[in-house]
């Protein structure tokens, strides 16, 4: 399947891009997200992919960075903002 999508991160104006997407993968994603459009499912998948990659990069620092602080204070501050 080919899908043309509109994105331009620099100007906020759409630019057409043709993508070759695995039909079975798209069908599975659509079944997992009933009621969503193909565009919404693909955008969500792209955001999730980027999020997981950022987390993976952060996990490389696990155990290598020393943190000094008061976790209780941070938790209190977070709950008071709500």
C-alpha positions in Angstrom: 0.0 0.0 0.0 1.2 3.5 -0.7 0.1 6.4 1.4 0.7 10.0 0.7 1.0 12.1 3.9 1.6 15.8 4.5 4.3 17.0 6.8 6.7 19.9 6.9 8.4 20.4 10.3 10.0 23.7 9.3 7.1 25.8 7.9 4.0 24.0 9.3 2.8 23.6 5.7 2.1 20.1 4.3 4.5 18.4 2.0 3.4 15.2 0.2 5.4 12.0 0.9 4.7 8.6 -0.6 5.3 5.7 1.7 5.2 2.0 1.1 3.5 0.5 4.1 3.2 -3.2 4.9 -0.6 -4.0 4.4 -0.6 -6.6 7.2 1.1 -4.3 9.7 -1.3 -1.5 8.9 -4.3 -3.8 9.2 -3.1 -5.1 12.5 -2.6 -1.5 13.8 -6.0 -0.5 12.5 -7.6 -3.4 14.4 -5.8 -2.4 17.5 -7.1 1.1 17.3 -10.8 0.9 16.2 -12.4 4.1 15.1 -9.1 5.8 14.2 -8.2 6.9 10.7 -5.1 5.5 9.0 -3.4 8.9 9.3 -4.1 8.9 13.1 -2.8 5.4 13.6 0.4 6.1 11.6 1.0 9.4 13.4 0.5 7.6 16.8 2.9 4.9 15.7 5.5 7.4 14.7 5.3 9.3 17.9 5.5 6.1 19.9 8.5 4.9 17.9 10.3 8.2 18.6 9.3 8.1 22.3 10.7 4.6 22.7 14.0 5.5 20.9 14.4 8.5 23.3 13.9 6.2 26.3 16.4 3.7 24.9 19.0 6.5 24.6 18.3 7.6 28.2 18.6 4.1 29.5 22.2 4.0 28.3 23.0 6.4 31.2 21.4 4.1 33.8 23.9 3.7 36.7 26.4 6.1 35.2 24.9 9.4 36.4 25.0 10.4 40.1 21.9 12.1 41.2 21.6 14.0 44.5 18.3 15.3 45.6 15.2 14.8 47.6 12.8 12.5 45.8 10.0 13.2 48.4 10.3 16.9 47.7 10.0 16.4 44.0 7.0 14.2 44.4 5.3 16.8 46.6 6.1 19.6 44.2 4.6 17.6 41.3 1.4 16.8 43.2 0.9 20.5 44.2 1.1 21.6 40.6 -2.0 19.6 39.6 
